[in-house]
Amino acid sequence: MGIMSSTGKQDDFKASRNPSVPTEKDWGNYQSDLDQEYAHRLFSGRTNAEMQPYFRRNPIERTDELRWMPEVPFRYYMLGFRDFALAGDFESWGADAASCFLGLIEEKLKDQPQYITPVMPELLAAIEHVARNQATYDADEAIYGSFLEAEKRIRALYEDLGSSSLTP
């Protein structure tokens, strides 16, 4: 379920930025917070490719761990979550994966925009893809709400933050 980039190559945008795995320094004083400590234990030192099976096992739990990460690890692993949301290999988690992906982006734009705005250009195409393919994710609108409406809210929040370009 990959998406097409402007060059016509599937998932080309994934390679647009190749950040390195966050260092211990990037995690900061994670030991002082139980949620960050758990996220560190699960994610630290792992590449986004290595984290894909963890996202697949339970995207709801992984979303919660992303929520509490420090900025640099959050940005790095959010790109891995994007890759998971686009991969289509969900087992029974498609609706939850898509809903959590959009929900976390919206939450971060509202509450901690400095965490997510640096990677928003790399998330926009995925946000649009997820929003326009709600049925593919088997996400009943009566349960998960409208993904298209979530995309509108996300784009409005991002625009309010002063983004100069909203197109992927």
N, C-alpha and C positions, 0 to 999 in steps of 0.2 A: 504494500500500500504506500510506497514511496511517492513523493511528489516530483513534479517536473520543474526544473529551474528555468530561468530565462534563456539559458543556452540550449535548452531542450534535453539536457542530460538529467536523468533521475537522481535526486538527492545530491546534486552537485554542490548545493549550498553547505552541506555538512563540512566540506573541506575548506570552506571560506576562512575559517579561523581554526587553528590547531593549538589551543592552549595546552599547557602541560598540566599534569596531575598536581593538585595543590600540595604544597610542602607543609611540614609541621608548623613552620612560621605562619603560613596562611591560615591555619586553623586557630591560631592565637591561644588564648587561655580557655580552651574548650573544657578543661577539667572542672571549671567552676560552675558548669551548668550541666545537669543530668541529661537533658535532651541533646545538647551539643556533644557530650561525651559519647552517647550512644551512636549518634550519627557518625562521629569520628571513628568509632570502633568498626562500624559497618563499611564506611566508604573510604576512609583514609588509605592512601597508597594505591588505590584501585583506579584503573582507567575507566572511562565511560563504557568502553566495550565490555570490560569485565563486570560492570554493574548491570548490564542488560538482563541477565537472569534474575537478579534481585528485584529489579523493577517488575519483571514478568510475574514473579511469585506473589507480589502484593503491592500494586501501585498506590494504594491508599496509605499504607504504612510508609512507603518510600517518600510520598509527598509530605507526610508529617516530618520526616527526618530532614528533608530539604528545607522545610519551613524554618527550622531552628538553626541551620548552618550559618557560620560567619559568611561575610560577603564573597570572598574569593572562592571558597569551595562551593557555595551556592551557585555562583555563575557557571562554574565549570560543570557541575553535575546537573544543572538545569538544562544544559545543552545535551547531556546524555538522556535526560527525561524526554526532551523533544524528540530525539532519535527513537526512543522507545515508543512514544505516542504515534509516530509515523510508520513504524515498522510493521504493524498489523499482526504481530505474533503475541496475542494477548491471552490465549487460552480462554478463560471466561471473564476476563477483566476489561474488555474493550470500552464499555460505557464508563466504567470507573476511571480508567486511564485517561480517556479524553476529558471527562468532567474535571478530574483532579488537575490535569495539565492547565486547562483554561482557568479554573478556579484559583490556582496558586499564582498564576500570572496576574490576575485581577487583584488578588489580595496584596501581592508585593507592590504593585503599582499604587495602591491606596495607602498602604502602611509603611513600606520601606522602599520607596522608588529607587534609592541609590543602589540597592542590591541588584535590581533587574534592568534598569534603563541601559547600562552598558552592553547588555546582550540582546536587548529587544530587536535590533535590526536582524539578528540571526534567528529570532523566534517568529517574526511576523508571517513568513510564508507558512510555517507550521500552524500558527493560530488560524489563518485563513483556511488551510486545508481541513483541519479538524472541524471548524465551524461549518464548512460547506458539505461535510460528509457525515453528519450526525447519524444518519441511518446506517452507514457502513460500520459505525461503532456500536450499533444496536442499542443506542441510548434513547429510550423513550422520552419524548419531550415532556410528558406529564410527570415524569420522575426527575429528570435531569435538567429541565428547563430548556430553553432554546439556545443552542450553541451560537447561532447567528446573532442573537441578542447579546450573548456574552462577548462575542467578537466586537460588536459595536461599543459596548462598555469599555472594553480593553483599549480599543483605538481612541476613544474619547479621553480616557485617563492619560494615555500616552501623549496625545495631542496637548492636553492641558499642562503636561510637564514640559512643554516647549520643544517637542520633537519637530525637526524641520522637514523630515520625510517619513511618511507612513507607508510607503510602498516597499515591498520586499525587494 
